[in-house]
Amino acid sequence: MQRSDSAFLAVKLIGGIYMLWLGVQAIRHRHDLAAALDAREALIIFGAVLPRFVKRSAGHVQEQMLLLSLVSFGTALISDSLWAVAASTVRSWFAGNPRRLAAVGGAGGLAMIGVGVSVAVTGRRD
């Protein structure tokens, strides 16, 4: 076995075990999902993502960042608004029954366990 093969196997197994752990944690804490629905946090990623798309040699870096931010914001506003309308309908249905809400948490945990197992047992096709 070559060194790259053993390194790939190690990363694959560690990733699979981590996904299994995440899945078990999601199942264990599936009743905490109701509290997560009340969270009002946002992530600001413009500073991390947009600079990769700026062409410094063209100059006007600030204007490029502003334009990219506005395009991103506009696209997100339209897309997120549509998703919000759909999600609020589904959320109301799930939040109306604690058993349904717990089932969502459990299903998410099972999905993560499935991904973890598939990562751990599938091979590399080079």
N, C-alpha and C positions, 0 to 999 in steps of 0.2 A: 504494500500500500504506500503510495507516495505521500509526501508531507501535505500537499494541498488537499488530497482526498481525506486525510485524517483531520485536517483543520476544518474542512467542510462538514464532516461528520460531527465534529464537536460543536460547531456553531448550530447545525441542524438540531442536534439533540438538546442543546441548551435552549434554543428557541422553542422547540416543542414542549419542553418541560415548563418553560415560562408561560406559554399559552395555556397549558393544563392548569397551572397555578392560578392564572387570571380567571379561567372558567370556573374553577372551584370557588374562588373568592366571589365571583358574580352570583353564583348559586347561593352561597352562604349569606350574602348580603342583599338578596333579591327583595326583601321587605323594606329595605332602605331606599328603594327607587322613588317612593313618593316624596321623600325629602329632596331628592335631586331635581324633581320637577319645579321646585320653588327657587332653585339657584338662578341668579341673575348676573352671571359672570360673562365677560367677553375677552377674547384674545386679540391682541394687536400684532399682526404679522407683517405689516408693510415694511418695516425696517429690516426684516430678515429676508423677505422674498423679493421685493421689487428691485433692489440694487443689482440683482443678477441680470435684469432686463434693460438696464440703462447703458447706453453706448456713450462712454465718457469722451471718446474721441470726437463725438459730434458736438460737444459742448452743451451748455444749458442744462446741466444735470438736475438742478432744482425743478425746472419746468418739465423735464421728462418724468421726474418722480411725481410731480403734481398731476400730470396727464395720466400716467399709469394708475395713480391712486383714484382719480375720478372715474376712469373706465372700470376699474375693479369695483369701486363702490356702486356705480350704476348697475353693473351686471349683477352684483350681489343683492342689491335692493330688489330688483325685479325677480330674480330667482328665489331669494329667501321669502319674499312676500307670497309667492305662489305656494311654496312649501309650508309656510306658516298657516295659511288658510287650510290646507289639507291636514296638516299635523294637529291643528286645534280641534278639528272634528274627531280625529282618531284618538287624541289625548282625552277628550271628554268621555269617550266611550270606555277607554281603559281605566281612567281615574275614577269612574263611577263605581267600580267594583275592585276592592283590594285583592281579591283572588286573581282577577285578570292581570292586574299590575304585577303581582308576584310571579305569575306565569311568564310574563314578558322577561323579567329578570332571570328566571330559570332557563328560559329558552336561549337567552343571550349567553348564559354560562355554558349551556350544552354546546352551543355553536363554537365557542372558544375552545372547549375541550376537543371538539371534533377537528378544528384547525390544528390544535397542538398535536394530536395523535397523527394526523395526516402529514404534518411537517416532520415528525419524528420517524415515521416509517417509510416515507417515499424516498426514492433514490434520485441520484443526479444522472441526467442523460446527456453525456458529452459525446 
